[in-house]
Amino acid sequence: MTSTTPPQNSASEAAQQPEVVSLLAAGRLLGIGRTKAYRLAKAGAFPCRVLRIGGRYTVPVRGLRALLDQPEPLDNTVPDGASRPAGQEE
């Protein structure tokens, strides 16, 4: 049986990726805990650019990729409400 769905090119895949991620998601990718991420963002010392939109902090994916030196899209599969392993402090 063959698939009737045409293969997606990189341009359409890039269009499906988010432009920004939450501060918590960015912190997880960088190994920074929630409290520390917010403290760094508030002090203007987060390792990459942080945008404050209303009361929310967001981080541009482009800056994260540059920081992590990853040209391909980031895999953000950890949900925002996920807990950390036992014993991991912020």
TORDO-937564 format. One record per residue: residue number from 0; residue in three letters; x, y, z of N, C-alpha, C in turn. Coordinates in nm, 3 decimals. Layout:
BEGIN
vexse:kevex:nx:ny:nz:cax:cay:caz:cx:cy:cz
NUM:ALA:X:Y:Z:X:Y:Z:X:Y:Z
...
This chain:
BEGIN
vexse:kevex:nx:ny:nz:cax:cay:caz:cx:cy:cz
0:MET:0.084:-0.116:0.000:0.000:0.000:0.000:0.089:0.124:0.000
1:THR:0.056:0.221:-0.082:0.137:0.342:-0.091:0.064:0.458:-0.024
2:SER:0.140:0.553:0.021:0.085:0.669:0.088:0.043:0.773:-0.016
3:THR:-0.071:0.836:0.008:-0.118:0.941:-0.083:-0.077:1.079:-0.035
4:THR:-0.014:1.085:0.082:0.030:1.213:0.137:0.165:1.250:0.077
5:PRO:0.174:1.368:0.014:0.303:1.407:-0.044:0.405:1.436:0.066
6:PRO:0.532:1.409:0.041:0.634:1.438:0.141:0.645:1.589:0.165
7:GLN:0.668:1.627:0.291:0.680:1.768:0.325:0.822:1.814:0.300
8:ASN:0.836:1.934:0.246:0.970:1.988:0.228:1.011:2.066:0.353
9:SER:1.136:2.104:0.359:1.187:2.170:0.479:1.120:2.305:0.504
10:ALA:1.075:2.373:0.400:1.010:2.504:0.418:0.878:2.489:0.491
11:SER:0.799:2.388:0.455:0.671:2.370:0.524:0.692:2.317:0.665
12:GLU:0.797:2.237:0.688:0.828:2.190:0.823:0.871:2.307:0.911
13:ALA:0.950:2.398:0.856:0.995:2.514:0.932:0.877:2.604:0.967
14:ALA:0.779:2.613:0.879:0.662:2.698:0.905:0.578:2.641:1.019
15:GLN:0.587:2.511:1.046:0.509:2.449:1.152:0.576:2.462:1.288
16:GLN:0.703:2.498:1.294:0.775:2.511:1.420:0.742:2.647:1.483
17:PRO:0.732:2.652:1.615:0.700:2.779:1.682:0.817:2.877:1.672
18:GLU:0.786:3.004:1.671:0.888:3.109:1.669:0.944:3.134:1.808
19:VAL:0.859:3.113:1.910:0.901:3.133:2.049:0.855:3.015:2.133
20:VAL:0.924:2.993:2.245:0.884:2.890:2.341:0.875:2.957:2.478
21:SER:0.811:2.891:2.571:0.798:2.947:2.705:0.934:2.952:2.774
22:LEU:0.945:3.037:2.872:1.069:3.047:2.949:1.099:2.914:3.018
23:LEU:0.995:2.845:3.064:1.015:2.716:3.129:1.071:2.613:3.033
24:ALA:1.019:2.609:2.910:1.070:2.514:2.810:1.216:2.546:2.775
25:ALA:1.247:2.673:2.759:1.384:2.713:2.730:1.477:2.677:2.845
26:GLY:1.431:2.700:2.966:1.510:2.665:3.083:1.538:2.516:3.090
27:ARG:1.438:2.433:3.060:1.457:2.288:3.060:1.562:2.246:2.959
28:LEU:1.556:2.306:2.841:1.654:2.273:2.737:1.796:2.310:2.779
29:LEU:1.807:2.413:2.861:1.938:2.461:2.906:1.978:2.403:3.041
30:GLY:1.891:2.323:3.101:1.921:2.264:3.231:1.906:2.361:3.346
31:ILE:1.817:2.459:3.329:1.793:2.561:3.432:1.655:2.536:3.491
32:GLY:1.645:2.540:3.621:1.517:2.521:3.690:1.424:2.640:3.674
33:ARG:1.299:2.621:3.712:1.195:2.723:3.696:1.229:2.852:3.768
34:THR:1.259:2.843:3.897:1.286:2.963:3.976:1.408:3.037:3.924
35:LYS:1.514:2.964:3.895:1.637:3.025:3.845:1.613:3.091:3.709
36:ALA:1.535:3.026:3.622:1.505:3.083:3.490:1.434:3.217:3.504
37:TYR:1.334:3.223:3.592:1.261:3.348:3.611:1.349:3.455:3.674
38:ARG:1.433:3.416:3.769:1.524:3.513:3.829:1.622:3.570:3.726
39:LEU:1.678:3.482:3.643:1.771:3.527:3.539:1.700:3.618:3.438
40:ALA:1.579:3.581:3.398:1.504:3.663:3.302:1.474:3.800:3.359
41:LYS:1.431:3.804:3.484:1.397:3.932:3.548:1.520:4.022:3.560
42:ALA:1.637:3.960:3.586:1.761:4.036:3.601:1.827:4.068:3.466
43:GLY:1.769:4.015:3.357:1.828:4.036:3.225:1.953:3.954:3.202
44:ALA:1.967:3.844:3.277:2.088:3.761:3.269:2.063:3.621:3.213
45:PHE:1.945:3.598:3.153:1.919:3.467:3.092:2.018:3.448:2.978
46:PRO:2.066:3.325:2.953:2.172:3.302:2.854:2.138:3.343:2.710
47:CYS:2.011:3.362:2.678:1.975:3.411:2.544:1.862:3.513:2.558
48:ARG:1.823:3.571:2.449:1.723:3.678:2.449:1.590:3.629:2.505
49:VAL:1.528:3.711:2.589:1.398:3.682:2.647:1.305:3.798:2.614
50:LEU:1.185:3.766:2.569:1.084:3.867:2.540:0.978:3.865:2.649
51:ARG:0.939:3.981:2.694:0.830:3.990:2.791:0.709:4.043:2.717
52:ILE:0.609:3.959:2.704:0.487:3.995:2.634:0.374:3.993:2.735
53:GLY:0.329:4.111:2.774:0.231:4.119:2.882:0.297:4.071:3.010
54:GLY:0.240:3.970:3.072:0.298:3.913:3.193:0.376:3.786:3.167
55:ARG:0.393:3.748:3.039:0.459:3.622:3.005:0.599:3.645:2.953
56:TYR:0.689:3.554:2.987:0.823:3.554:2.931:0.826:3.448:2.820
57:THR:0.879:3.487:2.705:0.897:3.392:2.596:1.041:3.405:2.545
58:VAL:1.088:3.298:2.483:1.225:3.294:2.432:1.219:3.259:2.284
59:PRO:1.278:3.342:2.197:1.281:3.309:2.054:1.361:3.181:2.029
60:VAL:1.304:3.092:1.949:1.368:2.964:1.918:1.500:2.987:1.846
61:ARG:1.507:3.088:1.763:1.629:3.117:1.689:1.748:3.140:1.784
62:GLY:1.725:3.213:1.892:1.830:3.238:1.990:1.873:3.112:2.063
63:LEU:1.775:3.025:2.094:1.807:2.898:2.159:1.891:2.809:2.067
64:ARG:1.851:2.804:1.940:1.928:2.723:1.844:2.071:2.773:1.833
65:ALA:2.087:2.904:1.828:2.222:2.961:1.818:2.303:2.927:1.944
66:LEU:2.239:2.937:2.060:2.308:2.907:2.185:2.347:2.760:2.194
67:LEU:2.257:2.673:2.151:2.281:2.530:2.157:2.354:2.478:2.033
68:ASP:2.374:2.565:1.935:2.440:2.529:1.809:2.368:2.415:1.741
69:GLN:2.236:2.426:1.731:2.153:2.325:1.667:2.081:2.387:1.548
70:PRO:2.119:2.353:1.426:2.050:2.408:1.310:1.911:2.350:1.289
71:GLU:1.885:2.227:1.335:1.754:2.165:1.316:1.658:2.209:1.426
72:PRO:1.527:2.190:1.406:1.427:2.230:1.505:1.450:2.161:1.638
73:LEU:1.420:2.231:1.747:1.433:2.176:1.881:1.317:2.082:1.909
74:ASP:1.344:1.975:1.982:1.240:1.881:2.020:1.191:1.918:2.159
75:ASN:1.075:1.978:2.165:1.019:2.025:2.292:0.905:1.932:2.332
76:THR:0.940:1.810:2.376:0.838:1.710:2.404:0.799:1.704:2.550
77:VAL:0.866:1.776:2.639:0.833:1.774:2.782:0.720:1.872:2.806
78:PRO:0.604:1.827:2.855:0.494:1.919:2.880:0.527:2.016:2.993
79:ASP:0.463:2.134:2.990:0.491:2.238:3.088:0.464:2.194:3.232
80:GLY:0.371:2.103:3.254:0.338:2.060:3.389:0.418:1.941:3.438
81:ALA:0.515:1.894:3.361:0.592:1.776:3.398:0.678:1.804:3.521
82:SER:0.694:1.704:3.604:0.776:1.720:3.723:0.918:1.673:3.696
83:ARG:1.009:1.723:3.778:1.149:1.685:3.766:1.173:1.558:3.846
84:PRO:1.283:1.486:3.815:1.316:1.368:3.894:1.339:1.406:4.040
85:ALA:1.315:1.312:4.130:1.330:1.335:4.273:1.474:1.375:4.304
86:GLY:1.488:1.472:4.393:1.621:1.514:4.435:1.680:1.626:4.352
87:GLN:1.615:1.663:4.243:1.670:1.770:4.158:1.621:1.904:4.211
88:GLU:1.713:1.987:4.251:1.682:2.117:4.310:1.694:2.225:4.204
89:GLU:1.634:2.340:4.232:1.647:2.455:4.142:1.757:2.545:4.187
